[in-house]
Amino acid sequence: MTGFDAVLLSYDEPQADLLHTRLTHVLGRPVKRLHGVRGMRRAYRLTAELVDAEQFFLSDGDFAIDEDFSVGEVEPLADGVAMRVWQAANPVNGLVYGYGGLKLIRRTALREMGQAVDVLAALPGRVEFCRQTAGVTRFNQSPFHAWKAGFRECAMLARGSEYGMTDASAQERIDAWKASSTGDFAAYAAAGALDGLDFAQAVGRDPERFEAINDPAWLLQHFAVLRDEQAVAG
């Protein structure tokens, strides 16, 4: 059994149950679950109340951890580090970076989290990005989920990375999202990227309106309006 507690945070991901079982197997310990909480910031904060230790693994409901992830080699976070993020492979565009990756996070940092659109960017303390790839972010489980991933990520990249990413790096990732062409529902991810860029251009300077990208109900409605309403259910 690992020395870290673990939580899988899910909302409506079709494969969340399967990926929860996979995470439990790889980590070698029971993984707690928080599901269906409305409000992304509130959901992340609530994960801190499920664990019994200061540092714990946090996984999104669409993250598929590698079977050979070396959990026994994971070192605790150093003083001043709020979160470590392992890279995840993107199934529709070949990118490999922190988007959707496994996290080791401090309970106190979540409790003291500030305000940011990219919710975890507001943790008090440094964020450590690990070069190791820990798995695949399987967001492309339906047309809507693929579209939502492209929409949210490109809207945030276009508005300006809250993790200090350079404009050139952000543009490279935007271009890759726009060119998504492999894997299930890749065309929806590419369409979401374009729609997210339009959204950022239209309301990027209005924080209250831009915050809609963290509202699942608004995202579903926006998808139905912009794209094929019949595709919502996959």
PyMOL commands that set and color helices and strands:
alter all, ss='L'
color gray80, all
select helices_A, chain A and resi 16-27+40-47+71-73+107-111+119-122+143-159+167-178+186-203+207-214+216-226+229-231
alter helices_A, ss='H'
color red, helices_A
select strands_A, chain A and resi 5-10+32-35+55-60+63-65+81-89+96-97+103-106+126-137
alter strands_A, ss='S'
color yellow, strands_A
deselect
rebuild
show_as cartoon
